[in-house]
Amino acid sequence: MSEQTDVMKNETHEAHEGDAFADAMAAVALIAIFVVTCVYWVSGQ
């Protein structure tokens, strides 16, 4: 029973790490889109 619980904890931990990576990539993408939009908008002025 203890071994099964350890496996479940490890899988949950890995899933959270994957979520954190996905969140970081999403944040970088949103910032990049914002910067590109601002540069495009300013260059058009």
GUFIZA-848470 format. One record per atom (N, C-alpha, C, O): residue in one letter; atom name; x, y, z. Coordinates in Angstrom, 3 decimals, always signed. Layout:
N
+------+------+----------+----------+----------+
! type ! atom !       px !       py !       pz !
+------+------+----------+----------+----------+
!    A !   CA !        X !        Y !        Z !
...
+------+------+----------+----------+----------+
END
This chain:
45
+------+------+----------+----------+----------+
! type ! atom !       px !       py !       pz !
+------+------+----------+----------+----------+
!    M !    N !   +0.835 !   -1.195 !   +0.000 !
!    M !   CA !   +0.000 !   +0.000 !   +0.000 !
!    M !    C !   +0.870 !   +1.246 !   +0.000 !
!    M !    O !   +0.572 !   +2.215 !   -0.699 !
!    S !    N !   +1.924 !   +1.226 !   +0.766 !
!    S !   CA !   +2.809 !   +2.388 !   +0.846 !
!    S !    C !   +3.481 !   +2.656 !   -0.501 !
!    S !    O !   +3.638 !   +3.807 !   -0.910 !
!    E !    N !   +3.875 !   +1.585 !   -1.182 !
!    E !   CA !   +4.538 !   +1.740 !   -2.485 !
!    E !    C !   +3.600 !   +2.395 !   -3.499 !
!    E !    O !   +4.022 !   +3.249 !   -4.279 !
!    Q !    N !   +2.344 !   +1.998 !   -3.488 !
!    Q !   CA !   +1.363 !   +2.580 !   -4.411 !
!    Q !    C !   +1.175 !   +4.065 !   -4.107 !
!    Q !    O !   +1.065 !   +4.873 !   -5.029 !
!    T !    N !   +1.136 !   +4.431 !   -2.831 !
!    T !   CA !   +0.970 !   +5.829 !   -2.440 !
!    T !    C !   +2.165 !   +6.649 !   -2.920 !
!    T !    O !   +1.990 !   +7.771 !   -3.395 !
!    D !    N !   +3.374 !   +6.105 !   -2.804 !
!    D !   CA !   +4.569 !   +6.805 !   -3.263 !
!    D !    C !   +4.514 !   +7.040 !   -4.771 !
!    D !    O !   +4.876 !   +8.118 !   -5.242 !
!    V !    N !   +4.068 !   +6.054 !   -5.522 !
!    V !   CA !   +3.961 !   +6.191 !   -6.976 !
!    V !    C !   +2.962 !   +7.284 !   -7.322 !
!    V !    O !   +3.210 !   +8.100 !   -8.209 !
!    M !    N !   +1.836 !   +7.299 !   -6.626 !
!    M !   CA !   +0.822 !   +8.325 !   -6.888 !
!    M !    C !   +1.361 !   +9.715 !   -6.568 !
!    M !    O !   +1.087 !  +10.661 !   -7.307 !
!    K !    N !   +2.110 !   +9.858 !   -5.497 !
!    K !   CA !   +2.688 !  +11.157 !   -5.137 !
!    K !    C !   +3.685 !  +11.602 !   -6.199 !
!    K !    O !   +3.703 !  +12.774 !   -6.576 !
!    N !    N !   +4.516 !  +10.683 !   -6.687 !
!    N !   CA !   +5.497 !  +11.022 !   -7.717 !
!    N !    C !   +4.807 !  +11.458 !   -9.007 !
!    N !    O !   +5.235 !  +12.426 !   -9.635 !
!    E !    N !   +3.752 !  +10.764 !   -9.410 !
!    E !   CA !   +3.026 !  +11.134 !  -10.625 !
!    E !    C !   +2.392 !  +12.513 !  -10.473 !
!    E !    O !   +2.411 !  +13.312 !  -11.409 !
!    T !    N !   +1.838 !  +12.791 !   -9.311 !
!    T !   CA !   +1.219 !  +14.094 !   -9.054 !
!    T !    C !   +2.286 !  +15.179 !   -9.095 !
!    T !    O !   +2.065 !  +16.247 !   -9.667 !
!    H !    N !   +3.438 !  +14.913 !   -8.492 !
!    H !   CA !   +4.532 !  +15.892 !   -8.474 !
!    H !    C !   +4.994 !  +16.194 !   -9.891 !
!    H !    O !   +5.204 !  +17.356 !  -10.241 !
!    E !    N !   +5.153 !  +15.169 !  -10.703 !
!    E !   CA !   +5.582 !  +15.382 !  -12.091 !
!    E !    C !   +4.530 !  +16.154 !  -12.875 !
!    E !    O !   +4.873 !  +16.986 !  -13.715 !
!    A !    N !   +3.270 !  +15.892 !  -12.615 !
!    A !   CA !   +2.195 !  +16.600 !  -13.310 !
!    A !    C !   +2.243 !  +18.080 !  -12.956 !
!    A !    O !   +2.033 !  +18.928 !  -13.823 !
!    H !    N !   +2.517 !  +18.399 !  -11.698 !
!    H !   CA !   +2.590 !  +19.805 !  -11.296 !
!    H !    C !   +3.790 !  +20.491 !  -11.939 !
!    H !    O !   +3.700 !  +21.661 !  -12.312 !
!    E !    N !   +4.892 !  +19.797 !  -12.073 !
!    E !   CA !   +6.055 !  +20.379 !  -12.742 !
!    E !    C !   +5.717 !  +20.678 !  -14.199 !
!    E !    O !   +6.116 !  +21.719 !  -14.720 !
!    G !    N !   +4.995 !  +19.790 !  -14.857 !
!    G !   CA !   +4.584 !  +20.011 !  -16.232 !
!    G !    C !   +3.657 !  +21.208 !  -16.339 !
!    G !    O !   +3.756 !  +21.987 !  -17.287 !
!    D !    N !   +2.761 !  +21.360 !  -15.379 !
!    D !   CA !   +1.854 !  +22.507 !  -15.372 !
!    D !    C !   +2.638 !  +23.797 !  -15.202 !
!    D !    O !   +2.332 !  +24.794 !  -15.856 !
!    A !    N !   +3.641 !  +23.795 !  -14.336 !
!    A !   CA !   +4.444 !  +24.994 !  -14.101 !
!    A !    C !   +5.189 !  +25.374 !  -15.374 !
!    A !    O !   +5.285 !  +26.555 !  -15.708 !
!    F !    N !   +5.713 !  +24.388 !  -16.082 !
!    F !   CA !   +6.414 !  +24.665 !  -17.341 !
!    F !    C !   +5.458 !  +25.240 !  -18.375 !
!    F !    O !   +5.802 !  +26.179 !  -19.093 !
!    A !    N !   +4.264 !  +24.678 !  -18.449 !
!    A !   CA !   +3.261 !  +25.174 !  -19.396 !
!    A !    C !   +2.846 !  +26.603 !  -19.040 !
!    A !    O !   +2.669 !  +27.437 !  -19.927 !
!    D !    N !   +2.692 !  +26.883 !  -17.754 !
!    D !   CA !   +2.347 !  +28.233 !  -17.317 !
!    D !    C !   +3.454 !  +29.215 !  -17.662 !
!    D !    O !   +3.179 !  +30.336 !  -18.089 !
!    A !    N !   +4.696 !  +28.805 !  -17.481 !
!    A !   CA !   +5.825 !  +29.677 !  -17.804 !
!    A !    C !   +5.878 !  +29.969 !  -19.300 !
!    A !    O !   +6.110 !  +31.107 !  -19.708 !
!    M !    N !   +5.663 !  +28.944 !  -20.112 !
!    M !   CA !   +5.672 !  +29.145 !  -21.565 !
!    M !    C !   +4.530 !  +30.062 !  -21.993 !
!    M !    O !   +4.706 !  +30.909 !  -22.870 !
!    A !    N !   +3.371 !  +29.896 !  -21.382 !
!    A !   CA !   +2.221 !  +30.756 !  -21.705 !
!    A !    C !   +2.523 !  +32.204 !  -21.330 !
!    A !    O !   +2.186 !  +33.121 !  -22.080 !
!    A !    N !   +3.150 !  +32.414 !  -20.188 !
!    A !   CA !   +3.489 !  +33.767 !  -19.755 !
!    A !    C !   +4.491 !  +34.407 !  -20.717 !
!    A !    O !   +4.340 !  +35.571 !  -21.088 !
!    V !    N !   +5.501 !  +33.658 !  -21.115 !
!    V !   CA !   +6.494 !  +34.174 !  -22.061 !
!    V !    C !   +5.831 !  +34.511 !  -23.396 !
!    V !    O !   +6.133 !  +35.541 !  -23.998 !
!    A !    N !   +4.941 !  +33.658 !  -23.851 !
!    A !   CA !   +4.251 !  +33.898 !  -25.121 !
!    A !    C !   +3.393 !  +35.157 !  -25.036 !
!    A !    O !   +3.400 !  +35.965 !  -25.964 !
!    L !    N !   +2.658 !  +35.338 !  -23.948 !
!    L !   CA !   +1.821 !  +36.526 !  -23.798 !
!    L !    C !   +2.663 !  +37.799 !  -23.755 !
!    L !    O !   +2.301 !  +38.802 !  -24.371 !
!    I !    N !   +3.778 !  +37.767 !  -23.036 !
!    I !   CA !   +4.656 !  +38.943 !  -22.970 !
!    I !    C !   +5.236 !  +39.232 !  -24.341 !
!    I !    O !   +5.309 !  +40.393 !  -24.744 !
!    A !    N !   +5.651 !  +38.205 !  -25.066 !
!    A !   CA !   +6.222 !  +38.397 !  -26.404 !
!    A !    C !   +5.187 !  +39.007 !  -27.347 !
!    A !    O !   +5.506 !  +39.912 !  -28.119 !
!    I !    N !   +3.957 !  +38.516 !  -27.286 !
!    I !   CA !   +2.898 !  +39.072 !  -28.132 !
!    I !    C !   +2.659 !  +40.536 !  -27.780 !
!    I !    O !   +2.500 !  +41.369 !  -28.672 !
!    F !    N !   +2.632 !  +40.852 !  -26.500 !
!    F !   CA !   +2.429 !  +42.229 !  -26.051 !
!    F !    C !   +3.544 !  +43.140 !  -26.565 !
!    F !    O !   +3.269 !  +44.228 !  -27.071 !
!    V !    N !   +4.803 !  +42.703 !  -26.439 !
!    V !   CA !   +5.941 !  +43.510 !  -26.884 !
!    V !    C !   +5.890 !  +43.708 !  -28.393 !
!    V !    O !   +6.076 !  +44.827 !  -28.872 !
!    V !    N !   +5.643 !  +42.651 !  -29.146 !
!    V !   CA !   +5.583 !  +42.762 !  -30.607 !
!    V !    C !   +4.451 !  +43.698 !  -31.023 !
!    V !    O !   +4.616 !  +44.506 !  -31.937 !
!    T !    N !   +3.307 !  +43.590 !  -30.357 !
!    T !   CA !   +2.177 !  +44.474 !  -30.672 !
!    T !    C !   +2.528 !  +45.923 !  -30.389 !
!    T !    O !   +2.207 !  +46.801 !  -31.189 !
!    C !    N !   +3.179 !  +46.189 !  -29.270 !
!    C !   CA !   +3.577 !  +47.562 !  -28.932 !
!    C !    C !   +4.576 !  +48.108 !  -29.942 !
!    C !    O !   +4.448 !  +49.255 !  -30.371 !
!    V !    N !   +5.553 !  +47.323 !  -30.325 !
!    V !   CA !   +6.548 !  +47.770 !  -31.293 !
!    V !    C !   +5.885 !  +48.062 !  -32.634 !
!    V !    O !   +6.185 !  +49.071 !  -33.271 !
!    Y !    N !   +4.988 !  +47.183 !  -33.060 !
!    Y !   CA !   +4.266 !  +47.383 !  -34.326 !
!    Y !    C !   +3.418 !  +48.644 !  -34.271 !
!    Y !    O !   +3.383 !  +49.417 !  -35.229 !
!    W !    N !   +2.735 !  +48.854 !  -33.148 !
!    W !   CA !   +1.871 !  +50.013 !  -32.987 !
!    W !    C !   +2.673 !  +51.317 !  -32.981 !
!    W !    O !   +2.283 !  +52.299 !  -33.613 !
!    V !    N !   +3.803 !  +51.314 !  -32.254 !
!    V !   CA !   +4.649 !  +52.513 !  -32.178 !
!    V !    C !   +5.284 !  +52.797 !  -33.550 !
!    V !    O !   +5.396 !  +53.958 !  -33.946 !
!    S !    N !   +5.688 !  +51.773 !  -34.260 !
!    S !   CA !   +6.326 !  +51.996 !  -35.566 !
!    S !    C !   +5.320 !  +52.531 !  -36.579 !
!    S !    O !   +5.709 !  +53.157 !  -37.565 !
!    G !    N !   +4.038 !  +52.292 !  -36.349 !
!    G !   CA !   +3.024 !  +52.768 !  -37.264 !
!    G !    C !   +2.591 !  +54.205 !  -36.976 !
!    G !    O !   +1.845 !  +54.801 !  -37.753 !
!    Q !    N !   +3.055 !  +54.750 !  -35.873 !
!    Q !   CA !   +2.657 !  +56.117 !  -35.513 !
!    Q !    C !   +3.367 !  +57.144 !  -36.359 !
!    Q !    O !   +3.148 !  +58.343 !  -36.188 !
+------+------+----------+----------+----------+
END
